Amino acid sequence: MKELFKKIVRIIGFIIILPMLVSYRLRALFIGSDRSLQSSSQFLSLLPGLSGQYLRRAFLARVLTGCDSSSCIEFGAIFSRTGARIGRNSYIGPYCVIGLADIGPDALLAPGVQVPSGPHTHGTEDTSTAIRNQEGHLSLVKIGEGSWVGCSAVIMADVGKNSIVAAGSVVTKSIPDYSIAAGSPARVIRSRLPNCSVADN
């Protein structure tokens, strides 16, 4: 009965967001899919409560590379790249900003986490040209299965599975599996595995 109810809710959600999907597709023809996603995502992020979660997921499941039906995307969360993936049972907290990211199954992102599309979204080499006019390089940032990223962290490199990133940390280098990392830039402070030192990672 519960699964039937969920299926009915998903169908209703699809019907509600259908006009927005049509609008998204039309705008994408002229301004590109990523820019079209940004404006749609900003609007959908303002929908409160459980209904907002269902509608965001219904929309993102049809425009992102992947968005599992069991994921939870909270109020204020904004997406900017259609290449993003949201895994099974993952949680994206309020006011997160997600670029080109692969959020693994059962991963938890606390409020205000930012996952830009890698560390080089803007070019900076040419000092005679404004940074905004220099071409950057986007890269997929992976947050591993079962990992937990604390409030207001910035993730610019991969986080291994079942790892913890402390609140306010800035991840600029990959974090190994089963690690606890903290700081700016983030450093591994210990392993979550028994009898395993930081040097072992």
Contacts in CASP RR format, 6 or more apart in sequence:
PFRMAT RR
TARGET T0000
AUTHOR 0000-0000-0000
METHOD contacts of the structure
MODEL  1
MKELFKKIVRIIGFIIILPMLVSYRLRALFIGSDRSLQSSSQFLSLLPGL
SGQYLRRAFLARVLTGCDSSSCIEFGAIFSRTGARIGRNSYIGPYCVIGL
ADIGPDALLAPGVQVPSGPHTHGTEDTSTAIRNQEGHLSLVKIGEGSWVG
CSAVIMADVGKNSIVAAGSVVTKSIPDYSIAAGSPARVIRSRLPNCSVAD
N
9 54 0 8 1.000
10 54 0 8 1.000
10 58 0 8 1.000
10 69 0 8 1.000
13 54 0 8 1.000
13 55 0 8 1.000
13 58 0 8 1.000
14 58 0 8 1.000
16 55 0 8 1.000
16 58 0 8 1.000
17 44 0 8 1.000
17 55 0 8 1.000
17 58 0 8 1.000
17 59 0 8 1.000
20 40 0 8 1.000
20 43 0 8 1.000
20 44 0 8 1.000
20 59 0 8 1.000
21 59 0 8 1.000
21 62 0 8 1.000
21 63 0 8 1.000
23 40 0 8 1.000
24 36 0 8 1.000
24 37 0 8 1.000
24 40 0 8 1.000
24 59 0 8 1.000
24 63 0 8 1.000
25 36 0 8 1.000
27 35 0 8 1.000
27 36 0 8 1.000
27 39 0 8 1.000
28 36 0 8 1.000
28 37 0 8 1.000
33 63 0 8 1.000
33 82 0 8 1.000
34 80 0 8 1.000
34 81 0 8 1.000
34 82 0 8 1.000
37 63 0 8 1.000
37 79 0 8 1.000
37 80 0 8 1.000
37 81 0 8 1.000
37 82 0 8 1.000
38 78 0 8 1.000
38 79 0 8 1.000
38 80 0 8 1.000
40 59 0 8 1.000
40 63 0 8 1.000
41 60 0 8 1.000
41 77 0 8 1.000
41 78 0 8 1.000
41 79 0 8 1.000
41 80 0 8 1.000
42 78 0 8 1.000
44 52 0 8 1.000
44 55 0 8 1.000
44 56 0 8 1.000
44 59 0 8 1.000
45 56 0 8 1.000
45 75 0 8 1.000
45 76 0 8 1.000
45 77 0 8 1.000
45 78 0 8 1.000
46 75 0 8 1.000
46 76 0 8 1.000
47 55 0 8 1.000
47 56 0 8 1.000
47 75 0 8 1.000
48 75 0 8 1.000
49 75 0 8 1.000
52 75 0 8 1.000
53 72 0 8 1.000
53 73 0 8 1.000
53 74 0 8 1.000
56 73 0 8 1.000
56 77 0 8 1.000
57 67 0 8 1.000
57 69 0 8 1.000
57 71 0 8 1.000
57 72 0 8 1.000
57 73 0 8 1.000
60 66 0 8 1.000
60 67 0 8 1.000
60 73 0 8 1.000
60 79 0 8 1.000
60 86 0 8 1.000
61 67 0 8 1.000
61 68 0 8 1.000
61 69 0 8 1.000
63 82 0 8 1.000
64 79 0 8 1.000
64 82 0 8 1.000
64 83 0 8 1.000
64 84 0 8 1.000
64 85 0 8 1.000
64 86 0 8 1.000
65 82 0 8 1.000
65 83 0 8 1.000
65 84 0 8 1.000
65 85 0 8 1.000
66 83 0 8 1.000
66 84 0 8 1.000
66 85 0 8 1.000
66 86 0 8 1.000
66 87 0 8 1.000
67 85 0 8 1.000
67 86 0 8 1.000
67 87 0 8 1.000
68 86 0 8 1.000
68 87 0 8 1.000
68 88 0 8 1.000
68 89 0 8 1.000
68 90 0 8 1.000
68 105 0 8 1.000
70 88 0 8 1.000
70 89 0 8 1.000
71 86 0 8 1.000
71 87 0 8 1.000
71 88 0 8 1.000
71 89 0 8 1.000
71 90 0 8 1.000
71 91 0 8 1.000
71 92 0 8 1.000
71 103 0 8 1.000
72 90 0 8 1.000
72 91 0 8 1.000
72 92 0 8 1.000
72 93 0 8 1.000
73 86 0 8 1.000
73 92 0 8 1.000
73 93 0 8 1.000
74 91 0 8 1.000
74 92 0 8 1.000
74 93 0 8 1.000
74 94 0 8 1.000
74 96 0 8 1.000
74 111 0 8 1.000
75 94 0 8 1.000
75 95 0 8 1.000
76 94 0 8 1.000
76 95 0 8 1.000
76 96 0 8 1.000
77 92 0 8 1.000
77 93 0 8 1.000
77 94 0 8 1.000
77 95 0 8 1.000
77 96 0 8 1.000
77 97 0 8 1.000
77 98 0 8 1.000
78 96 0 8 1.000
78 97 0 8 1.000
78 98 0 8 1.000
79 98 0 8 1.000
79 99 0 8 1.000
80 97 0 8 1.000
80 98 0 8 1.000
80 99 0 8 1.000
80 117 0 8 1.000
81 98 0 8 1.000
81 99 0 8 1.000
81 100 0 8 1.000
81 101 0 8 1.000
81 117 0 8 1.000
81 138 0 8 1.000
83 100 0 8 1.000
83 140 0 8 1.000
84 98 0 8 1.000
84 99 0 8 1.000
84 100 0 8 1.000
84 101 0 8 1.000
84 102 0 8 1.000
84 103 0 8 1.000
85 101 0 8 1.000
85 102 0 8 1.000
85 103 0 8 1.000
85 104 0 8 1.000
86 92 0 8 1.000
86 103 0 8 1.000
86 104 0 8 1.000
87 103 0 8 1.000
87 104 0 8 1.000
87 105 0 8 1.000
87 107 0 8 1.000
88 104 0 8 1.000
88 105 0 8 1.000
88 106 0 8 1.000
89 105 0 8 1.000
89 106 0 8 1.000
90 103 0 8 1.000
90 104 0 8 1.000
90 105 0 8 1.000
90 106 0 8 1.000
90 107 0 8 1.000
90 108 0 8 1.000
90 109 0 8 1.000
91 107 0 8 1.000
91 108 0 8 1.000
91 109 0 8 1.000
92 98 0 8 1.000
92 103 0 8 1.000
92 109 0 8 1.000
92 113 0 8 1.000
93 109 0 8 1.000
93 110 0 8 1.000
93 111 0 8 1.000
93 112 0 8 1.000
93 113 0 8 1.000
94 111 0 8 1.000
94 112 0 8 1.000
95 111 0 8 1.000
95 112 0 8 1.000
96 109 0 8 1.000
96 111 0 8 1.000
96 112 0 8 1.000
96 113 0 8 1.000
96 114 0 8 1.000
96 115 0 8 1.000
97 112 0 8 1.000
97 113 0 8 1.000
97 114 0 8 1.000
97 115 0 8 1.000
97 116 0 8 1.000
98 115 0 8 1.000
99 115 0 8 1.000
99 116 0 8 1.000
99 117 0 8 1.000
99 141 0 8 1.000
100 117 0 8 1.000
100 118 0 8 1.000
100 138 0 8 1.000
100 139 0 8 1.000
100 140 0 8 1.000
100 141 0 8 1.000
101 115 0 8 1.000
101 117 0 8 1.000
101 140 0 8 1.000
101 141 0 8 1.000
101 142 0 8 1.000
101 143 0 8 1.000
101 155 0 8 1.000
102 140 0 8 1.000
102 141 0 8 1.000
102 142 0 8 1.000
102 143 0 8 1.000
102 144 0 8 1.000
103 109 0 8 1.000
103 115 0 8 1.000
103 143 0 8 1.000
103 144 0 8 1.000
104 142 0 8 1.000
104 143 0 8 1.000
104 144 0 8 1.000
104 145 0 8 1.000
104 146 0 8 1.000
104 147 0 8 1.000
105 145 0 8 1.000
105 146 0 8 1.000
106 145 0 8 1.000
106 146 0 8 1.000
107 143 0 8 1.000
107 144 0 8 1.000
107 145 0 8 1.000
107 146 0 8 1.000
107 147 0 8 1.000
107 148 0 8 1.000
107 149 0 8 1.000
108 146 0 8 1.000
108 147 0 8 1.000
108 148 0 8 1.000
108 149 0 8 1.000
109 115 0 8 1.000
109 143 0 8 1.000
109 149 0 8 1.000
109 150 0 8 1.000
110 148 0 8 1.000
110 149 0 8 1.000
110 150 0 8 1.000
110 151 0 8 1.000
110 152 0 8 1.000
110 153 0 8 1.000
110 167 0 8 1.000
111 151 0 8 1.000
111 152 0 8 1.000
112 151 0 8 1.000
112 152 0 8 1.000
113 149 0 8 1.000
113 150 0 8 1.000
113 151 0 8 1.000
113 152 0 8 1.000
113 153 0 8 1.000
113 154 0 8 1.000
113 155 0 8 1.000
114 152 0 8 1.000
114 153 0 8 1.000
114 154 0 8 1.000
114 155 0 8 1.000
115 141 0 8 1.000
115 143 0 8 1.000
115 154 0 8 1.000
115 155 0 8 1.000
116 141 0 8 1.000
116 154 0 8 1.000
116 156 0 8 1.000
117 138 0 8 1.000
117 139 0 8 1.000
117 140 0 8 1.000
117 141 0 8 1.000
118 138 0 8 1.000
118 139 0 8 1.000
118 140 0 8 1.000
118 141 0 8 1.000
118 156 0 8 1.000
118 157 0 8 1.000
119 139 0 8 1.000
119 156 0 8 1.000
119 157 0 8 1.000
119 172 0 8 1.000
120 136 0 8 1.000
120 137 0 8 1.000
120 138 0 8 1.000
120 139 0 8 1.000
121 136 0 8 1.000
121 137 0 8 1.000
121 138 0 8 1.000
122 131 0 8 1.000
122 132 0 8 1.000
122 134 0 8 1.000
122 136 0 8 1.000
123 131 0 8 1.000
123 134 0 8 1.000
123 135 0 8 1.000
123 136 0 8 1.000
123 137 0 8 1.000
124 131 0 8 1.000
124 134 0 8 1.000
125 134 0 8 1.000
126 134 0 8 1.000
141 155 0 8 1.000
141 156 0 8 1.000
141 157 0 8 1.000
141 158 0 8 1.000
142 158 0 8 1.000
142 159 0 8 1.000
142 160 0 8 1.000
143 149 0 8 1.000
143 155 0 8 1.000
143 158 0 8 1.000
143 159 0 8 1.000
143 160 0 8 1.000
144 158 0 8 1.000
144 159 0 8 1.000
144 160 0 8 1.000
144 161 0 8 1.000
144 162 0 8 1.000
144 163 0 8 1.000
145 161 0 8 1.000
145 162 0 8 1.000
146 161 0 8 1.000
146 162 0 8 1.000
147 159 0 8 1.000
147 160 0 8 1.000
147 161 0 8 1.000
147 162 0 8 1.000
147 163 0 8 1.000
147 164 0 8 1.000
147 165 0 8 1.000
148 163 0 8 1.000
148 164 0 8 1.000
148 165 0 8 1.000
149 155 0 8 1.000
149 159 0 8 1.000
149 165 0 8 1.000
150 164 0 8 1.000
150 165 0 8 1.000
150 166 0 8 1.000
150 167 0 8 1.000
150 168 0 8 1.000
150 169 0 8 1.000
151 167 0 8 1.000
151 168 0 8 1.000
152 167 0 8 1.000
152 168 0 8 1.000
153 165 0 8 1.000
153 166 0 8 1.000
153 167 0 8 1.000
153 168 0 8 1.000
153 169 0 8 1.000
153 170 0 8 1.000
153 171 0 8 1.000
153 186 0 8 1.000
154 168 0 8 1.000
154 169 0 8 1.000
154 170 0 8 1.000
154 171 0 8 1.000
155 165 0 8 1.000
155 171 0 8 1.000
156 170 0 8 1.000
156 171 0 8 1.000
156 172 0 8 1.000
157 171 0 8 1.000
157 172 0 8 1.000
157 173 0 8 1.000
157 174 0 8 1.000
157 175 0 8 1.000
158 174 0 8 1.000
158 175 0 8 1.000
159 165 0 8 1.000
159 171 0 8 1.000
159 174 0 8 1.000
159 175 0 8 1.000
159 181 0 8 1.000
160 174 0 8 1.000
160 175 0 8 1.000
160 176 0 8 1.000
160 177 0 8 1.000
160 178 0 8 1.000
160 179 0 8 1.000
161 177 0 8 1.000
161 178 0 8 1.000
162 177 0 8 1.000
162 178 0 8 1.000
162 192 0 8 1.000
163 175 0 8 1.000
163 176 0 8 1.000
163 177 0 8 1.000
163 178 0 8 1.000
163 179 0 8 1.000
163 180 0 8 1.000
163 181 0 8 1.000
163 192 0 8 1.000
164 179 0 8 1.000
164 180 0 8 1.000
164 181 0 8 1.000
164 192 0 8 1.000
165 171 0 8 1.000
165 175 0 8 1.000
165 181 0 8 1.000
165 182 0 8 1.000
165 186 0 8 1.000
166 180 0 8 1.000
166 181 0 8 1.000
166 182 0 8 1.000
166 183 0 8 1.000
166 186 0 8 1.000
168 183 0 8 1.000
168 184 0 8 1.000
169 181 0 8 1.000
169 182 0 8 1.000
169 183 0 8 1.000
169 184 0 8 1.000
169 186 0 8 1.000
170 183 0 8 1.000
170 184 0 8 1.000
170 185 0 8 1.000
170 186 0 8 1.000
171 181 0 8 1.000
171 185 0 8 1.000
171 186 0 8 1.000
172 185 0 8 1.000
172 186 0 8 1.000
173 185 0 8 1.000
173 186 0 8 1.000
175 181 0 8 1.000
175 186 0 8 1.000
175 188 0 8 1.000
176 188 0 8 1.000
176 201 0 8 1.000
178 191 0 8 1.000
178 192 0 8 1.000
178 193 0 8 1.000
178 196 0 8 1.000
178 201 0 8 1.000
179 188 0 8 1.000
179 190 0 8 1.000
179 191 0 8 1.000
179 192 0 8 1.000
179 201 0 8 1.000
180 188 0 8 1.000
180 189 0 8 1.000
180 190 0 8 1.000
180 191 0 8 1.000
180 192 0 8 1.000
181 187 0 8 1.000
181 188 0 8 1.000
181 189 0 8 1.000
182 189 0 8 1.000
188 198 0 8 1.000
188 201 0 8 1.000
189 198 0 8 1.000
190 197 0 8 1.000
190 198 0 8 1.000
191 197 0 8 1.000
191 198 0 8 1.000
191 200 0 8 1.000
191 201 0 8 1.000
END
